[in-house]
Amino acid sequence: MNVQQDIVNKVLNIQTDSPLFQIRQFREKVVTGTQASYDALFDSALHLPLSWRYAVAVLSSVLVGIPEFVTHYAEQAVKAGVSEADLHAIQEVDIAKVSDVALAQVLQFTHTLMVQPKEGDKAALLALKTAGMTTADIVALSQLIGFLSYQLRLAAGLKAMQQAL
């Protein structure tokens, strides 16, 4: 993998000559796997709308509190077609103001899994089905949320290490 392609290093501005970069490279398979997951989950070939995936990533970044990733994912969300008004609502965690009802349902599910994962039960999944999502899209969404939970907590840990080094 090209070092420039690693989204975590890029977003957190981890320089190749830094001790933190060297620490990350100690487990190169993890770095490569993390990037491969990012690439797969944000690939345009997935049926779940790319704009929704970036909206989910913005909300997740806000909830975990990683401003660098909020900025990154917000830029991508706008490029993918998320309106400024919806983006603002997402960044304010005001899901009720999101104009697309189905996207709002997706964001509510995201919020539930990120904040109260025990509540992500059968009823939460059925609400997505009722909103018109296919089983494949629900699986992709759940995988995305799981990945974002990992990626953003990784970023939080790296930021803490960066301050300590």
N, C-alpha and C positions, 0 to 999 in steps of 0.2 A: 504494500500500500504506500502510496505517495504521502509523505508527511503533510503536504499542503491540503490533501483531501480530508484529513481528519477533522470532522466538524467540532469536536470538543476542544481540540487544541486551537482551532481557528477562532471559535466564539469566545473562549476564555483567554485568548491571546497568550497561549503558552509557547514560548520561544524554544527553538531546537537546542539552544545552548543553556537552557535553564535546568536546575536540578529536578524540577517537577517533570519536565519532559523526560529526563532520564529515568525517573521513577516509573512513569507510565510505560516506557518502552521495555522495562523489566518483564512485563507481562504482555508482550507484543500480540499474542493470540487474543487477548481480551480487547486490546485496542482495535485490532482488525475485525473482530466479531462485532464489537459495538458499532463500528462504522458500517459494516455490512448490513446490520439490522436497520440502521438509519436509512441507508440507500434503498433497501427493500421496502420499507414501510412508507417512504415518500416517493416511490417509483410511480410514474404516471400510468403504468399498466394496471395498477390495482383499480378495482371498480369503485370503491368508496371515493367520493369526490376529493380531489387534492385540496381544494379550498377548505373542506370540512376538516381534513387531517391537520392542516396548518392551524385552523381555528382551535382545534383540540389541543395542539401543542402550545399555542399562546396561553390558553386557559390554564393548562398544567404548569407552565412556567411561572405564571402569576401566582398560582396556589402554592407552589414550592418556594417561590421567592428568589428566582434567579434572573435578575434584570437583563443580563447579557443574552440569555436565551429568549426572554420576552421580546427583546429587540430583534433578534435573529428571526424568530418565528413570525413576528408581526410583519416584518418586511416580506417574508415569503408568502404570508397569508394575503397581503395586498396584491402581490404579483399573481397569485392564484385566483383572485377575484373576490375576496372578502371585502365588503364595503367598509369605508371609514367609520360609518355609524355603527355597524356590527362589531368592528374591531374595537372601537371605544367601549361598547357595552361589554364585550368579552374581557377587556383589560380592567374594567371596573367590577367584574364578576356580577354583572347585572343581566343575567341570562334572559330574563323576561323581556328585555328590550331588543333582543336579536330578532330581526325581521323574518327570517326563514324558520318556520315552525319545526320542521324536521331537524334542522341544525340545532335549534334550541334544545330539542329532545336529546340529541347526541351530546351536547354540552352539559346538560343536566346529568346524564349518565356518567360523563367524565368527572364532573364535580363529585358525584357520589363515590365513584371508585377511588378518587384521589384523597377525599376528605373522610369518608365513612365507608371503607371498603366492605364492611360486613353488610351494608345495606344494598350492595350490588347483587341482589338475589334474583330469583326467577321473575318476580314482579317487575324489576327494573329491566330485565331482558325482554319481557313481554311488551313493555312500553315501547321499546325500540321496534319490535315487530309490528305493533299497532301503528307506529309512525311510518311504516312502509319499508323498513330495512329488511334485506335478505339475511339469511343465516350466515352466508359468507361475509357479508359486510359487517355483521355484528362480531364475528370472529376477528376480522381484520381490525375493527375498532378496538376490541379488547386487547389484542396484541399490541396495538399502537399505544394504548394507555399504559400497559405494563412496561413497554420499552421506555416511554417517557418518564415513568416513575423511577426506573433505574437510571436513565441518562441524567436526569435532573438532580438526583441524589448523588450520583457520581460527581457532577459539576459542583455541588455544594461541598463535598469532601475535598475536591481538588482546590477549590477556592480557600478553604480553611488551611490546607497544607501550604498553599502559595503564601498566605499571610505569615505562616510559621517559619518558612524557609528564609 
